[in-house]
Amino acid sequence: SNFCSLAQKHPDNGGFFAYVREVMGYDHAFLTAWALVITYMAIIWANATAVILLIRFLFGNVLQWGFHYQVAGFDVFAGEIFTTWAILIIFGLFSAYGGKAKRPVNALLAILLIGGIVFLFSGVLAMSPQHGSFYPAFEPDVGGTPFLQIFSIMMVTPWMFFGFESVTHGSEAFVFPRKNLFYLMIISVITIFLGYSLPIAISVLSIPAEFSTWNEYINTLGDITDFDHLPVVHSIATLLGPMGLRILDITLLSAIITGIIGLYRGCSFLLQAMSRDDLLPKVFAEQAEDGTPRKAVFLIMGISLLIPFLGRTAIVWLIDAITISGSIAYAYVSLCRYREANSDDDTVGKFMGLTGLIISVLFFFCPIIPNLLLGASLSTESYLLLAVWSVLGLVYYWYVFKHDQQERFGKSFSMCTILLFLNFFSTALWLRQIIVTQTPLIRVGGYAAVREIFTQCSIVQFVIITLILFFMADIFTTMRRREETLSRRIQNEQKASR
């Protein structure tokens, strides 16, 4: 509701970035853009590397050739790197040069995606002899009330919907009334709800015979190495056979490809809007005859080609962290709705804006605070990535701020405070998680080895905090100098006027 309200008032290809810029200024718009860019790119990377997992499942080790190394326990092979490159390049070029073909191709893939999910669910439901396998209704082994189990799932769902707001990236070329945007979003939310929920239902409609309940089966997946390790695949193969598996393959590929194409589009328009406001070089603001910001697409593609070297595990850490960054963007949009509604004396708008802001704050804090939710804490590495992301954001903001000839940036102390808080909070939680995970190893590895780990992590935390304090101090010093210069200029003008 908040998003659609702002989209109707501010038709701009920049989407969230443009709305926050118009309502709260360039400083807060920068933070929104920084949160969205990493969110969009991370999902592109996750989709591209998901193809490798699919090929591993379908064809085994066919791509596992060439040089080989491990990152966080994940095996990285040259063949899989080159394949991921091919995926990123093919769909990057399609996004840049696809022209009028992009819309029908993406629409067809979207139909195959939701159609495949509904077809597979209907087939499995019709063939399943275990219609009572949805029981128990809640997981009895993890503890917590049913409400807490539902709440724990809800608090990590924002990443499922990242990218929906990208519909307004490129909104200057909309060919339908903007008032219809809200209904399109509602239909999209319902569709994606089915897209995530129906496969979960499929996974428990046919469980292996040796298990009596779904939770018994799910809780032992880590010990299963054969075909039954993948519940959705097991249900479809058992009940629908090879034809069902082929439909599943098409559905998975459609999900992956639509994600890549859609976020190439959304992210490129976001980078174009940032370029227009001097957050990136002007070359990325250029667009082709069909309106596609090709240079921005090439920038995304170039950065993405480095990612396959990190392996799938590192990308999963980043995906965990983007729940936090995306929540920041959601909070800004809700706050903008509230401020506009407050100016217009719109009671409904104020209520929706405030409600959205509260929900966004919950989305931010609940996953990041360890052990608050059931089985939903971030991994230790995700806290470190969050801290690094905030430092890089501040360094980039510092660069933009120092080269700002029009003095549009440096007006908000609160934006810098948010980045400072995010860094301190995430590094403190990272160090806490290190302590929690390493302390039990004292008995195994000895006190000296664990102490060395603590020392190294403390040094990393010290370096990160020192960096952010250094850049923050320089920003505030420059802001004060500008204020003093402006004050002297006003005094001189007043003196000349007298």
Phi, psi and omega in degrees: 000313180296316181298313183292325177298315179292324181296326179288326183277333186232082177288103184208140180296344184284348177059228181310315182302316182291321182295315180292324178298317183289327186264321188239356176101175187288327182298309180291329176296323177300313182297321177298314180296319181296322178292319183287322183299312181293327178295310181296313183296320181298323180287325173301314181295320180296319179293318181296316180284342176295331177300323179297318178297320179295318179294321176301320181289317185281320190237008177072228187263031184299331181261003185269075178222169182082195182298155188213137174205174181241141172233113179054041176085355180261129181282126179248124181243151180301318181300321180287326175297312181297323179293317177297319175303314182301318180297313181296319182288315182300311183281337172293315178293323177296320179293328182277323188240006184292336178058227183288347181286341186297318183295307181296324179296314180294321179296317179298315179296323178295320178294317177298323181296300185289325177296319178296318180296314181295318180297313181296318178297315181298318179295315179295319180297320181291326185268346188286132174271001188242055181294342178271009185281002173285352181261141006288151184292333179228158181288114184279347189265345184268350182081176179087153179285163174306322179299316181294324177294317178294316181298321181297324177289316182299325185286348177248014181277347183306322183297338179293335186252000177299134182110338178299320182291347182289355176301330181272356171285112188097017185289347178295342180254019179302139178245018177226157181299138182294337180294340178282350184299321182299318181291324175297321180293319179298315178299320180295318180297317178296318181297315182288332172300314177295322182298329178266327187280319183296319175298327176296319178295320179302322186294339182250000180281345176211099180256154180306149187298333183285353179251142182267332181225161181295322183291328175296319178294310183297321184289347179252009182301327181295341181261358182260131183246348184266202185303328184288355182295337181250102187301318181296315180296319179300313182298314183292317180295321182291319187263329185247349174074196184301324180297320177298321179294322178295319178295322178298318179300315179296319180296316180296316179297322178296320178297316182293314185291317178298324177297316181293311182298312183298319183276336167302315181295307183298315182292323180294320177292325176295316178295324177297316179296320177296322180294322179297332179258021172068023173274345176221163177303147185299338183299332182279357175272349181292150179220157181281180182297329180274007178090359181283127175281081189298319182297324178293322177298317179296326178296314178300316181297317181297316178295320185294333182294343178278339191290321183304337179292341183276343181085165185290325184298317180297325179292323177297321175301317181293321178300320176301318185288332185288344172303323180288313182295320178295326178296327177297317179296317178299318181297319180297317181296319179294321178295321177297318178300317180297316183294319178293319179294325179294321178292326182269001183056046180261103185297315180297316179298320178296318179296314181294319179296315180293320178297315178298323179294317179297316179297320180296322177297320176296317177301327182284308190277324187298315179287333188277336179278119184300138172065013176284321178256164180281111175062030186231016179289150175292154174289159182303318182293330180295325177297319179294318178298323178296318178294317179297319178300318180291324178294313179299322178298317180293320179297318180291321176298319178301317180296314179297317182298317182290334182256015181278103183282337183263001178054048177269337182258164180086021180264346188238117174287329185293326180297315178296325178296321178298314179297319179297314179298315181300319180292310181298317183295313184290321179292323178295318179290325176299313180295322178298317180295324176299314180298315181297318184279332185267332183304316179298343182277357180301320181294330183272305186267352181092154184295322184297317182295317180292322179297322178296321177297315179299319181297315180297317180293323178295323178295317178300315179298318180298317181295316181297313181294321179298316179300312184292326177291323179298309182292324178296317180297320179293322178297312182293324177296316179295319178299317180295320179296319179295320179296320179294319178298316179296321180296317178296321180297318179295318179297317180296319179293322178294320179296316178295323178296317178295000000 
